[in-house]
Amino acid sequence: MTIDGDGASLNALESGQAWVLKLVLDGMDPDDCLEVQLPTYLLNYTLDRVLDYLFPRTSAAQIKIDRLLDTDSNPDLPALYFIFSDIWDEHHRGLCELSFSTECENPLKLSNIVSQARDVHMNESYVGYKDTDPQDFRSTQCHGYERDAFLPPSDDITLTIQIGKQYRPLEYGVNQGFWESRSELLAWLRSLSVLYFLDKYQVKLESDCKTTNDSILYNIRDLQQKGLISVYGDSSTFVLTDLGRCLIEGLIAETETYIDQYDHFRDVYYRFLGGDLVVGSVQFESNRGIDLRVEMFLNHQLDPIRTVFLLLLYDGTLDTVAGDWRTTIAKESFFEGLLQPVVDRCHSDETTIGILQKLGEDYLVSRRLRTDELQYQQDIISRIRDVPKNQDTENDN
């Protein structure tokens, strides 16, 4: 894919020499990379500006980029471009953290000037940057690298950038203002997990600090201070109190409300035509759609961390770690993976979400009416079936 500075020609660059940016995503086949020829003035841009240029967020700019995709030579190019564009969009929306490095694993920062990395590459070296001073280089060479002196110089200078992506739902919950701090969020997650295993599996919780010296002890003590668990009789183990059972029942009722109101958004199919949603194409519970529940939670100002975790508890997802639950919930990485659906999700624009929300409400009303009608028909059928039995009883008398 070639991009010209002014868009007048797709193949003409500002200089006779092309430079190529090659993007490779960690975990993907190295052959599934995105190579783009760019105008030389972009070399003076920072890496984040170049990526903004390649993956614009406005519809008009995206259409311009779409026209540059050479689908004749590579039919898979649009899908490949979308992968990288979607990653950059997720980064902008705070859904994931990205890391960048050169082909020789030297770290890059979004604030680094692209020409600095390219110039060092042309000298057969790669560079590592420091956050404080982009001009401060440490020149290193790829391990085992040897240049063939007989090879002619290439007209194309290729700068390879490796991209790593990590989802951080806990950081997302804090950064978006749903939680005051990471520690507060983890305490809530662990406390509910303790209550879950205590209620469902009657796990033994020791009240003796000497025998229970682990990171979950703080959560156990906190639950005790709040009156949700108490020491059972003369033993040294904790059990749920009436207040604790009330809390669990309230959480179950809250979760079932989320299921009743939003579960049909787990599978939504729709199409666009000319950039607009085709209302007639929308189908709920279609077995071929996408999950938009988190988008709907956010649209209703609900905390997605809370709602998703309660749904996971309700579905019994934590049962898979019942055998080693105490050690497991002490690990932050466990909750990072468990809550990944909060950030690793399908999304759509605000207008589309608003339309789908209204259609979803109409769908619920229609489904309830169908359910009531079916129940009414079943009642009529049951009454008709009971009539002969009543008449036979009267004749016998």
N, C-alpha and C positions, 0 to 999 in steps of 0.2 A: 504494500500500500504506500503510495507516494502522496505527500501533502505539500502543496506549494504555498508560499507565504500569502500571496494575494488571491489565490484561487483561479488565476487566469489560465494556468496550464498545470495539469496534474503531474507532468513529468519534468518540467523545467525547474531547477533549483537556482538559488541566487548565485551560486558559484558552479564551476564545472565539476566540482567534486561533491559527491553525495555523502551524507553521513547517515548511518542506520542505527536506530534505536531498537534493540531486541529485548523484549520483555519475556521473562520465564517465571512461572508460578511454581513455588515449592509444592511437591506432591503430584504435579502433572507430568506427563510424558515430556521430556525435553524437546521433542520434535513438535509438540503442540505449543509453540511459542508465537508471539506476535512481533513481526518485524515491520518497521515503519521507516521509510525515507523521509527525512524532515529538512526544511529549509535551514540554512546555516545560521540565520539570526537567532534561532531558538537555542543555539549553543550558549548564548549569553544569558539564558533564562535559568532560574533555579529549577530543580527537579520537579517541585510541586506545580510550578507554572507550566512546564512542558506537559505534565500529566493532565492538568486542567485543559490544556490546548487539545490534547488527544481525545480526552473523554469529557466533553462539555456537558453541562447540566441543563442548558436551554434547548428547547425543541428545535428551534431554527438551526442552531449550530450542530445538533445531532443529525439533522437531515443532511446538512452539508457533508458531514463525515461519512454518513451512510453511502453517499454517492461516490465516494472515493474507494469503496471496497471492491476489489477486483474479483468478483465471483466467478468469472469465466475461467481464470487460472486456478482458483481455489474456492470451490463451492462452500467449504466449511468456514471460510473467513468471517462471515457475519456472526456465526455462533461463537467463534473464538474471540472476536472483538467484543462481543457482548459480555463474555466472562470477565475480561479485564475491566471493561467499563462498569460492570456491576460491582466489582471489587472496589474500585475507586469511589463509586457512589456510596457504598456501605461505609467506607472510611470517612467520607464527608459527613455522613449522618451519625457518626459515633458508634456504629454497630460492630466495628472490628478495628484491630490495631495492625498496622502494616510495618514491616521491616524491609530494608533495601540493602542489597550488597552487590558488589561486582562479581564477575565470573570467578575471581580468585578469592571470593568470600571476604573482601574488605568492605566494611560497613559504609553505607551512604546515608546521608540525611536529606530530607526534603528541602532543606535550606541551601544545599550545596549547588554551586554553579556547574551546569552540565559540561561546559567546555573544559573545566579543570580535569574532570575524569577522562574526557575524550583525548585531551592533549597528552596526558600521561600514558594512555593506552597506545597512542601513536608512537611513543618512545619505548614500546614493548614492556610497559610496566602498568600496574594498577595502583590505585591509591586508597588510603584509608583516611577518613576525615575525622576531625574533632568538632564537637558541638560548638565550642567557644570561638574557634577561628577557622573558617572554611579555607583560608590560605595555607594552613599548616598541614602539610602532607607527610606521610611516611611512605616512601617508595618501596614497594615489594614486588616480587615477580612470582608468577604462578609456579608452583612446585613442578619440577621436571620440564619447564618450558625451554625450548630451544628453537630459535628461528632459523629456517633454511635460507642461507645466504643467497641461494640461486633462484629463490622465488621472486618473481617481479613484484614490485609494490602494487597493492590493490588500490583501485580508485575509490572504493567504498570503505569507509572507516566505520566499523561496527562496535557500538558500545552495548554490552550485555548487562542487563540489570535483573538480578534475581529478586523476586518479591515473596516475602513470607507473610502469611495472614493468620491471625489468631483472634478468636472470639472471646470477649471478656464481659460476660453478662453482669457480673458483680460490679465491675467498674461502670458499666452502662447504667445500672440502677442508681448508683451514687451520682454520676455525672449529670443524669437527667433530673436529679432532684427528688427522686422517689424515696431515697434513704439519705440520712445525714452522713453516714460513714460506712465503710466496708465492714468494720468490726460490728456495728449495730446490725447490719444486714445478716452477717454470718451468725450472730447470736440468735436472731429470730429463726433462721433456717435450722440451726442445730437444736434449738429448744423445741420446735415443732416436731423435729425428727425424733427426739427423745420421747415426747408424748405419744407419737405414732407407734413406736416399737413397744413402749410400755403398755399401751392400750390393746394393740393387736396381738402381740406375742408374749405379754406378761413377762418381759425380760427382767432380770434381776439387777436392780440398781443398788449398789452398796452405799451406805451413808457414811462409812468410815473413810476419812481422807487418806489414811495410811494404806488402805487397800484399793483406793480408787484415785490414784494420783495420775490423772491424765487431763488433757485439755477440755474434756467434756464436763469435768467436775464443776467448773464455773456455771455452766448452763443448768446443771442439776440443782445447784445451790440457789440459783436465781428462781427456778421453778418452785422450789420449796418456800422461798421468801414470799413469793406471790400467792402462795396457798394453793397451787395447782397440783402439787404432790406432797405427801407426808410420809413419815416413817410409820411402818405398819406395826402396831402393838409394841411388844418388847424386842422385836427383831431389829436388824440393822439394814433393812431394805425399804425402798420407797414404793408407794402405790399411788394411784390417782385418787385425788379427792373429788368430792361432789362438784366443786368449782372447776376442777380440771375436766371432768366429764361434760360439764355444761359448755366449757370452751370448745371442746371437740365437737359436740353436737352443733354448736353455732357455726363452726367452720365447715362442717358437712353441709348444713343448710345453705351457707353462703356459696359453697362450691356448686351445689345442685342448681342454684340460681344462675350461675355462670353457664352451666351446661344447658339449661332451658333456654337462655337468651342468646347464646353465642355458638352452640355446638354445630348448627347448620352452616356456619362460616368456615368449618374445617375443610370443606370441599366445595369450592365455588368455581364454576367455569364461566368464562366470558370472553368476548372477542372485541377487537377494536376495528374501526373502519375510518380511514383518514384521520387518525389520531383521536377519534371520539368513541366512547363506549357504545356498543350496539346493545341497547336495553333488551331487545328480544332474544339475545343470545345467552343471557344470564340464566344459569341453572344452579340450584343448590342441591347438595347431596347427589352429585352427578357421577361419582366414581372416576372422574377424569379432571377434576379441578385442582385448585391450590388452596392452601390453608391460610386464611386471612384473620384468624381469631385474634392474634396479638395486635394486628392493625386495628381491629374493632375495639379491643380493650383500650388502646391508646386514644382512639377517637371518642371514647366515653370517659376519658380522664381516669382510667383505672390503672393501678400499678401492675405492670405486666409481670414483674418478679413474683408478686404475691399471687396473682391469679394463676399463673402457669404452675407455680409450686403446689398450690392447693389442688389443682387438677391432677398433677403427678401423684400426690398423696392419695387422692381419691381413686386413681386408676391402679394403685398398688405398685407403682414403679419402684419404690424403695424396698419391696419384698426381695428383690434380687440380691440385696446385700445384707439380708437378715442374719446370716451366719457370722458376719464380721462387722456388724453395723456400727459399733462404737469406734473402731479404728477408722472406718470408712468416712463417717461424718465429721471426723476431726480434720480431714484433708480438704483444703479449700478447692483443690482441683476437682474433687468429686462434685461439688456444687457448680463449678464452672461448666463442667460437661453436662450435668443434669439440666441446667437452665439455658443451655445453648439455643433452644428454640426461641428464646426471647429476642435474640439478636440475629440468629441465622434463620431468617424468615422471608417469606414472599411479601412483597409490598407493592403498593400502587399509589397514584397521586391522590391528593386530597379530594378533588372533584369526583373521581371514580369511587373512592371509599364512601363519600357521602351518598352517591346514587345507590351503591350496593347496600348500604345500611338501610335506606328506605325500602328497597326491594326485599331485603331480608325481613324487615318488620311485616311487610305485606305477606310474605311467604309463611311466617309464623302464624299470622291470623288465619290464613287459608288452611294451613295444616290443622290448626285447632278446630276449625269449623268442620273439616273432613272427619276428624276424630270424633267430634260430638255427633255428627250425622251417622257415622258407623255404629257408635254406641247406641244411638236411638234405634237404628234398624235391628241391632242385636236384641234390644229389649223387646221390640215388637215381635220378633221371631220367637223369643222365649215365651212370651205370653200366648202366642198362637199355639205353640206346642203344648202348653199347659192346659188349654181348654178341653180337649178330649178327655184328659185324665180326670178333670173335675166332673164332667158329665157322666163318665163311667162310674164314678164314685156315687153320684146321686141316684143312678139307675139301680145300683146294687142295693141301695137302701129302700 
